[in-house]
Amino acid sequence: MKQGPARRRRRTAGGALLLALPCTAALVGPFVTPADIPSDGMPYARGDGHPLGTDALGRDVLTLVLRGGASALGVACAAVALAVAVGAVLGLAAAASHHRWLDDLLMRPVELLLPLPSFLVISVVGVGWRGQPVAVALAVAALNVPAVARLLRATALDAASGPVAEAMRLQGESRTRILFGHVGRAVLPVAAADAGTRVGATVFTVAAANFLGLGLDPTSPDWGVLIATSREALFVQPWAVCAPTLLLVMFTVGANLLADGLMPRGAETGGRAAAWNQ
């Protein structure tokens, strides 16, 4: 169903408003909070100089929330950026190739990652590299590469075999220029829309992994870790759970609304067609 201009503007504005608070907390928080958050309060206390109360270790929840956004959102955004970069190169190269064996060589190895359960991979990484955000980001990126590569390959097939690409070949343009200059621009709207929705899902996956204890250290201020360690005190000190949960929900919903609102008119239909052809 096509969206009218007014509806698209409302979605864009709504997404931007929802993203404002969690993104500001993640970007500004690490610069206004100490790296080592002191345990100077009673466990799960309210008031006493703590606007959002304290956690199980007596640490200020507001400080934890401001400090934890960088890992909660940074890991997911870095993972999606890496997945899109690697998946775009593989997908575009496979779509532009004129040899079946080259297409199979590029796509079949990454498709082996498709059936792997996300939490199983993250748990293995968590055991081997405990508390390392870079390791978690690499694992999540590897899990997203196959889907991104297949989507962009399917989207790029028409552009790579179309009259514009053929005219560029006849004019002696290099494969690199055709691939990234023409085909890359043709799939950019779909890639941007997919990245916007994928960020929200990846934030949820990383937060869920941290909630289950498969990612960062249990004392980390990460939002998912904070929810996990404070969930038993939900009715005693609800802000320790509700504050990071609210920020995660705002970010995931806002990212989806913003990606949907900014999607060019032809990208929605193209994205569905590409997904259908996968």
C-alpha positions as CSV (number, residue, x, y, z in Angstrom):
1,M,0.0,0.0,0.0
2,K,1.4,3.3,-1.0
3,Q,1.8,6.0,1.6
4,G,0.7,9.6,1.0
5,P,3.1,12.5,1.5
6,A,1.4,13.6,4.7
7,R,1.5,10.2,6.2
8,R,5.2,9.8,5.3
9,R,6.0,13.1,6.9
10,R,4.2,12.0,10.1
11,R,6.1,8.8,10.2
12,T,9.4,10.6,9.6
13,A,8.7,13.2,12.3
14,G,7.5,10.5,14.7
15,G,10.5,8.4,14.2
16,A,12.9,11.3,14.6
17,L,11.2,12.3,17.9
18,L,11.4,8.8,19.3
19,L,15.0,8.5,18.3
20,A,16.0,11.8,19.9
21,L,16.1,10.7,23.5
22,P,17.9,7.4,23.3
23,C,20.4,8.7,20.7
24,T,21.2,11.7,22.8
25,A,21.7,9.6,25.9
26,A,24.0,7.2,23.9
27,L,26.1,10.0,22.4
28,V,26.3,12.5,25.3
29,G,26.1,10.1,28.2
30,P,29.7,8.8,28.2
31,F,31.0,12.4,28.3
32,V,29.0,13.5,31.3
33,T,29.3,10.4,33.4
34,P,32.3,8.7,35.1
35,A,33.7,5.5,33.7
36,D,33.6,3.8,37.1
37,I,30.2,4.4,38.6
38,P,30.4,4.4,42.4
39,S,28.2,2.1,44.5
40,D,27.4,4.9,47.0
41,G,23.8,4.1,47.7
42,M,21.6,1.4,49.2
43,P,20.4,-1.4,46.8
44,Y,17.2,-0.6,45.0
45,A,16.8,2.7,46.9
46,R,14.6,5.5,45.7
47,G,15.4,9.2,46.1
48,D,18.4,10.2,48.3
49,G,20.0,12.1,45.5
50,H,19.2,9.5,42.9
51,P,16.4,10.7,40.5
52,L,15.8,7.2,39.1
53,G,16.9,5.3,42.2
54,T,19.7,2.7,42.4
55,D,20.4,-0.8,41.1
56,A,21.3,-4.0,43.0
57,L,24.8,-2.7,43.6
58,G,23.7,0.7,44.8
59,R,24.7,2.5,41.7
60,D,22.8,5.5,40.3
61,V,20.3,4.3,37.6
62,L,20.3,7.6,35.8
63,T,24.1,7.4,35.5
64,L,23.9,3.8,34.3
65,V,21.3,4.6,31.7
66,L,23.4,7.5,30.4
67,R,26.6,5.4,30.4
68,G,25.0,2.2,28.9
69,G,23.6,3.6,25.7
70,A,26.9,3.7,23.9
71,S,27.2,-0.1,24.1
72,A,23.5,-0.9,23.7
73,L,23.2,1.1,20.5
74,G,26.8,1.3,19.4
75,V,27.3,-2.4,19.1
76,A,24.1,-2.9,17.0
77,C,24.8,0.1,14.7
78,A,28.4,-1.0,14.1
79,A,27.2,-4.5,13.4
80,V,24.6,-3.4,10.9
81,A,27.0,-0.9,9.2
82,L,29.6,-3.7,8.7
83,A,27.0,-6.2,7.5
84,V,25.6,-3.7,4.9
85,A,29.2,-2.9,3.7
86,V,30.2,-6.5,3.3
87,G,26.8,-7.7,2.0
88,A,26.6,-4.8,-0.5
89,V,30.0,-5.8,-2.0
90,L,29.1,-9.5,-2.3
91,G,25.5,-8.8,-3.5
92,L,26.5,-6.3,-6.2
93,A,29.4,-8.3,-7.4
94,A,27.2,-11.4,-7.7
95,A,24.5,-9.5,-9.6
96,A,27.0,-7.9,-12.0
97,S,28.9,-11.2,-12.7
98,H,28.1,-12.9,-16.0
99,H,29.3,-16.3,-14.8
100,R,27.2,-18.7,-12.8
101,W,30.3,-20.2,-11.1
102,L,31.3,-16.7,-9.9
103,D,27.8,-16.0,-8.6
104,D,27.9,-19.3,-6.7
105,L,31.4,-18.7,-5.4
106,L,30.3,-15.3,-3.9
107,M,27.0,-16.3,-2.5
108,R,27.1,-19.9,-1.4
109,P,29.7,-19.6,1.4
110,V,27.8,-16.8,3.1
111,E,24.5,-18.6,2.8
112,L,25.9,-21.3,5.0
113,L,25.5,-18.8,7.9
114,L,21.7,-18.5,7.3
115,P,20.5,-21.5,9.3
116,L,22.7,-20.7,12.3
117,P,20.7,-19.6,15.4
118,S,21.7,-16.1,16.4
119,F,21.8,-16.7,20.1
120,L,23.8,-19.9,19.7
121,V,26.5,-17.9,17.8
122,I,26.4,-15.0,20.3
123,S,26.7,-17.4,23.2
124,V,29.8,-19.1,21.7
125,V,31.3,-15.7,21.2
126,G,30.3,-14.6,24.7
127,V,32.1,-17.6,26.2
128,G,35.2,-17.2,24.2
129,W,35.5,-13.4,24.4
130,R,33.6,-12.5,27.5
131,G,32.6,-8.9,27.8
132,Q,34.1,-7.8,24.4
133,P,31.7,-5.5,22.5
134,V,33.8,-5.8,19.4
135,A,33.4,-9.6,19.4
136,V,29.6,-9.4,19.8
137,A,29.4,-6.8,17.0
138,L,31.4,-9.0,14.6
139,A,29.2,-12.0,15.4
140,V,26.0,-10.1,14.8
141,A,27.4,-8.6,11.6
142,A,28.3,-12.0,10.3
143,L,24.8,-13.3,11.0
144,N,23.3,-10.4,9.0
145,V,25.6,-10.5,6.0
146,P,23.8,-13.3,4.1
147,A,20.4,-11.7,4.3
148,V,21.8,-8.3,3.2
149,A,23.8,-9.9,0.3
150,R,20.8,-11.8,-1.0
151,L,18.5,-8.8,-0.8
152,L,20.9,-6.5,-2.6
153,R,21.8,-9.1,-5.2
154,A,18.1,-9.6,-6.0
155,T,17.5,-5.9,-6.2
156,A,20.6,-5.3,-8.4
157,L,19.9,-7.9,-11.0
158,D,17.6,-5.7,-13.1
159,A,20.0,-2.7,-12.9
160,A,23.0,-4.8,-13.8
161,S,21.4,-6.3,-16.9
162,G,19.5,-3.2,-17.9
163,P,20.1,-1.0,-20.9
164,V,22.0,1.7,-18.9
165,A,24.6,-0.9,-17.7
166,E,24.8,-2.3,-21.2
167,A,25.4,1.1,-22.7
168,M,28.1,1.8,-20.1
169,R,29.9,-1.5,-21.1
170,L,29.7,-0.6,-24.8
171,Q,31.3,2.8,-24.0
172,G,34.2,1.0,-22.3
173,E,33.4,1.9,-18.7
174,S,35.1,-0.2,-16.1
175,R,33.3,-2.9,-14.2
176,T,34.0,-1.1,-11.0
177,R,32.3,2.1,-12.3
178,I,29.3,0.2,-13.6
179,L,29.0,-1.8,-10.3
180,F,29.3,1.1,-7.8
181,G,28.4,4.0,-10.1
182,H,25.2,2.7,-11.6
183,V,24.1,-0.5,-9.9
184,G,25.1,0.8,-6.5
185,R,23.0,3.9,-6.9
186,A,20.0,1.8,-8.1
187,V,20.0,-0.3,-5.0
188,L,20.8,2.4,-2.5
189,P,17.2,3.2,-1.5
190,V,16.4,-0.4,-0.7
191,A,19.7,-0.8,1.1
192,A,19.0,2.3,3.2
193,A,15.5,1.2,4.1
194,D,16.6,-2.3,4.9
195,A,19.4,-1.0,7.2
196,G,16.9,1.2,9.0
197,T,14.7,-1.7,9.9
198,R,17.6,-4.0,10.5
199,V,19.1,-1.7,13.1
200,G,16.0,-2.0,15.3
201,A,16.0,-5.8,15.1
202,T,19.7,-5.9,15.8
203,V,19.4,-3.7,18.8
204,F,16.7,-6.0,20.1
205,T,19.0,-9.1,19.4
206,V,22.0,-7.6,21.2
207,A,19.9,-6.4,24.1
208,A,18.3,-9.9,24.4
209,A,21.7,-11.6,24.3
210,N,22.9,-9.3,27.1
211,F,19.7,-9.9,29.0
212,L,20.4,-13.6,28.9
213,G,24.0,-13.1,30.0
214,L,25.5,-14.1,26.6
215,G,27.2,-10.8,25.8
216,L,28.7,-8.2,28.1
217,D,29.8,-8.5,31.7
218,P,27.0,-8.6,34.3
219,T,28.4,-5.4,35.9
220,S,28.3,-3.5,32.6
221,P,26.0,-0.4,32.5
222,D,24.5,-1.7,29.2
223,W,20.7,-1.3,29.0
224,G,20.1,-5.0,28.3
225,V,22.4,-6.0,31.2
226,L,20.7,-3.5,33.5
227,I,17.2,-4.9,32.7
228,A,18.5,-8.4,33.4
229,T,20.2,-7.7,36.7
230,S,17.3,-5.6,38.0
231,R,14.3,-7.5,36.8
232,E,13.7,-9.2,40.2
233,A,13.1,-5.8,41.8
234,L,10.6,-4.6,39.2
235,F,8.0,-3.8,41.8
236,V,10.5,-2.5,44.4
237,Q,12.5,-0.1,42.2
238,P,10.7,-0.1,38.7
239,W,12.9,2.6,37.2
240,A,15.9,0.3,37.2
241,V,14.0,-1.8,34.6
242,C,11.6,0.6,33.0
243,A,14.1,3.4,32.1
244,P,16.4,1.2,29.9
245,T,13.4,-0.7,28.5
246,L,11.7,2.5,27.5
247,L,14.8,3.8,25.7
248,L,15.2,0.5,23.8
249,V,11.6,0.5,22.7
250,M,11.8,4.1,21.7
251,F,14.9,3.4,19.6
252,T,13.6,0.3,17.8
253,V,10.2,1.8,17.0
254,G,11.7,5.1,16.0
255,A,14.2,3.5,13.7
256,N,11.5,1.6,11.9
257,L,9.3,4.6,11.5
258,L,12.1,6.8,10.3
259,A,13.3,4.2,7.8
260,D,9.7,3.8,6.5
261,G,9.1,7.5,6.3
262,L,12.4,8.2,4.4
263,M,12.0,5.4,2.0
264,P,11.7,6.7,-1.6
265,R,8.4,5.9,-3.3
266,G,9.8,3.3,-5.6
267,A,11.9,1.6,-2.9
268,E,9.0,0.0,-1.1
269,T,7.8,-1.9,-4.1
270,G,11.3,-2.7,-5.1
271,G,12.2,-4.0,-1.7
272,R,9.2,-6.3,-1.6
273,A,9.9,-7.6,-5.1
274,A,13.6,-8.2,-4.2
275,A,12.6,-10.1,-1.1
276,W,10.2,-12.2,-3.1
277,N,12.9,-13.1,-5.6
278,Q,15.4,-14.2,-3.0
